[in-house]
Amino acid sequence: MRWLILLGCFLINLSLNLYGEETNAYRIQGQIMDSTSGKALEYCTVSLFSTDSLLVYGTITGADGRYELQAPTPGFYSVQASFVGYTPLNHAILLTEGQNTMVLPVLVLHPGTQHIAAVEITAQNQQQVDYHLDKKIIRFDQELISRSGTVAEALATIPSIQLDTDGNVLLRGSSQYTVLIDSRPTALDASEMLQQLPASSIEHVEIITNPSTYYSPEGTAGIINIILRKNSSNGLGGLINVDGGTYSNYASNLMLSYGLRKISLQVGGNLNRKSTPGTLEQEYRTLGADTLFRNRSEGHFLRSNDLAAVYGIMNWSPGSKTSFSLEGRNGYRKSGYTKEVAYASQLTSGQALLSENRYTGNDERTRSGTYTSLSGNLTQRFATDEQQLQAQFSYTQKNSLEEVNNQLQTKDYELISGQKSTETGPNQAMEGRLNYNQPLVANLQLEVGLHGTQKDTRKNNRIYYRDLQTNTYELQTLLSHQVTYHNYTYAAYGMLKGQKEKFNWQAGIRAEKTNQKVTLKDTTGKFTVSRWDFFPSMHASYQLHEQQKIQLSYSRRLNQPRGYHLEPFYTWTDAYNLRMGNPGLLPEYIHVAELNHQFSTSKITLSSTLFLLHTTQKIEGIQENFNDSVVLSKFQNAGFERESGLEGTLEVRHFTHWKTTFSGHSYYYQTSGSYASSTHPQENFGLSLRWNNTFILGKNCQVQTNASYQSPSIEVQQTRSAIWQLNSALQYSFLQKRITATLQIIDILGTAHQTSEIFASDFYSMQHQKPCAPQVMLNVSWRINNYREATSKENKDSLNKNMDEGME
């Protein structure tokens, strides 16, 4: 029934759009080029104005710099092309009766000769989200609310993405996705990178929920590709951001670049701290053979993330057909979670009270270490730009220390117990790729490639108990272990891409060999995996009308168990919780299908996506009673999961000084399976909504508000309450727009708190976290000289992968 409702909504949306099509008979086509580089300008704003200066139509250029405008009647018009950092260009035209299509000469934009002061705030007529054959691109040039926050907070303002109460990014409700930086692998884990990278460094973000066979199939929900800001101007340019706010939050970000005609250099660094304090309530109940243990606690928590990093990037084009890029990064990161709570516990048998205690606890979890990454890309073009060979490599290395420290004290602060667990060890990964594109016949291309990754990790896990007599920690040899992980993956793939009139498509298959080994030192424990997998993908789009497009895609993916999922020993996470991995876990396999429809005019953009995910061998974290007062978390393949849903976005740019965007994500979730002889919830319906408004108060001032709502959710054992939030930001530019200040207020009403509960036959857990609110941040940004962001076309030339749009 829910599928019928979702399908009905989609068809109604489609039919209304078809019925309401404009019948513009006059088209204006052309191309925008950069005068300095001679390359096409992507994302350039092109507008059509009437003789009385009224906006008739607006669009942005594609990857090849081409555009198409529409006019309702013959007559005189003006075509205006503009791009940040360039001098705007006006071109007058005359449309005559019967001239249905006019092809303009190439329009060339010149970099501005003055500071950024020449640029007005005109982005209200631009779309925030652009849809391509295999991805959607989200721009953040007008996103004010998250400007001084992290990438995770910036992503939380777009459809398909939510933040949980711990600040982790969820893509379509899942934490299983891959994060790329400039199309390259990251040195840090996905969630860790998103929570620590400053939002001010973003140019745009690519959301790839159904990746092609070019990409690794790892990740249930898909890929988040972060494209960082770069300067495409010749000479010296730069950008400085400084942030400060309540609860000891601060950040600074510096980018400096120097460009010549064939070579450009960029260096930068950032230092930031993000901390979130709050209050905490918890309750545990464990049922023994004839006893009931109940523990309630109240207190405070502090979640923090610290990051310091430096980087350097070189782009070199020795000839018109050859380009090379090299990038290096080095940094330090530390994330932590501490809590101080007062406990009240009872142990009963029937109606009899066996014991009752009141005490305090201090728990601290930290994860820290250094990381280094190096990557390079060589692109060689041949007779045409479409025929090209790419060679890529990347190397990442990090050292990490994870420490959990728990102490229990009486209400008079007398130590009752203490325990500590540490996990140290290096991690390194290497990745290489060889990719070749070859045009076959007109509008048909072949892409083939080889791709290999190698990951090696060694972890030393140590458990310590505190000796109350000597007041020192004693190593527990029998509970301490050393484990190594080796994961080698080799793949070959091929893909055909074609175009015929309004129809674009690409289809391919990837063959992948995985070798995995987990070894537990000083024991006979060794677990190996060797298997072949095949991953097909398909993407197609059809242009129903100049303003409407429909897309269909399918891919098969997998989700490998994480390292801690496989560790065959106990690890304390706090005084009442243990974790144990399962080396026998199998990977999840996911089938993903999507149907997308877009309708866009100069005033509105409306998109809707139907999606279906079917997961087999679902990996679930299961909690159960370990003893009268301790809960054990473990992992197993619990069955299958099916999720279907509808995403929609309506962006209205009808008013000169106001832009509003509505977005929503509804899903229907089904599971089937069992664990520990228990039955878990079979279905759940969820909804998330956002409403974003941007107001132009003057040439130099903008205000933005954002309201979000996320409905209650149910997982295998866990339920979460609804959560909603209201944010606002004010931006003002001065000194000829060289300096911009943005004041942000996050969670204005203090409603961003949530309750989670876990139910089992012999165990119950409740946790309510309420972060302190509101949070206030001030961001000051200074553009040095004529700093402007590189166009997406230029990024693609110098980065890993020209992420094809099916030759659109």
Disulfide bonds with the S-S distance in Angstrom:
none
